Amino acid sequence: MDVILEVVDTFLFDRFYATLLPGSTPIVKNNIVKDATSTFSSRREIPTAIPRSHQLFQLKPSQYAYMSQWDRDNIYRQSVSLYLITWLFGVLVYFVCASLSYVFVFDHATFTHPKYLKNQVRLEIRQTLISLPIMAILTTPLFLGEVRGLAKLYDSPADAPFPLYNVLQFPFFICFTDFLIYWIHRGLHHPMVYKTLHKPHHKWIMPTPYASHAFHPLDGFAQGIPYHLYPYLFPLQKYAYIALFIFINFWTVFIHDGEYVANSPIINGAACHTMHHLYFNYNYGQFTTLSDRLFGSYRQPNDELFSRESKMSKAEWERQTKEMETVLKEVEGDDDRNYEDESRRVGKKML
């Protein structure tokens, strides 16, 4: 995160803080920054080269980097900056990834599924926009610890524990986070916490890509903890960390897009995750089915899901609806959702 923070500081936040909390105006001469408000003999000299956060490249700071009461290393500034990045960058990535999937991948015939909610896309987006700023508050201290050197993030591939680790860190990260998310996710289905924390995400029986981040904020934060825990426990290269976080956001959208391309016994794709949204107590994993298989919660997707004709057929939808309603009665009791199909039927009766 320190790499992203340096980039955003250079192009945005240096000027933002210089305007919001102005300090003295500097004089720059011979690569030395001097405080213009001091007497000539006592002007404090600061090297123009701010220590970089990484080895592979450095962005030259502008004059605004020296014009705020809060310099780049100020813990309060870092906290505010990381919160804004986590929140606003999260919103940007959400809308870009979900919208691309919604336009180019998601099958809009899902709108006519009997368990598709009235105004569902709007409700999914609304839940996400409520949750993301709260999740950012909870996540900021974890990013702050990383920026201040408490994690085991490293710069150069040469700094890895051993050369092959630069490759192995990717499957290690996936396996570690997938295992922990499995148990966190399964715990969120416990009756003591399900209705309060996890039911908001299960409101979407037939999710669209916009449901990918539509969680209760504590639910979303809890399932995100393994991603932040890994670099505190194990070495992780900084650019690999950024790439993995982009991949995580892509994957979260991918398993909610309703395009069932991964008919794999190992990959927890959209078909597996649809089984989870329909039938609740199966397929808790994030990336793989390994933990579900080991601990008895795996449900193989129906073959009908991998043919567009059969997955969108009336017979398949009726079968899904009948079983889903039985399971829902056991998990939630009465169904308080407002389905689009019911609204259409009411409208036809009124006509």
Secondary structure, 3 states (H helix, E strand, C coil): CHHHHHHHHHHHHHHHHHHHCECCCEEEECCEEEECCCCHHHCCEEECCCCCCCCCCCCCCCHHHHCECCCCCCHHHHHHHHHHHHHHHHHHHHHHHHHHHHHHCCCHHHHHCCCCECCHHHHHHHHHHHHHHHHHHHHHHHHHHHHCCCCCEECCHHHCCCCCHHHHHHHHHHHHHHHHHHHHHHHHCCCCCHHHHHHHHHCCCCCCHHHCCCCCHHHHHHHHHHHHHHHHHCCEEHHHHHHHHHHHHHHHHHCCCCCCCCCCCCECCHHHHHHHHHHCCCCCCCCECHHHHHCCCCCCCCHHHHCHHHHCCHHHHHHHHHHHHHHHHHHCCCCCCCEHHHHHHHHHHHC
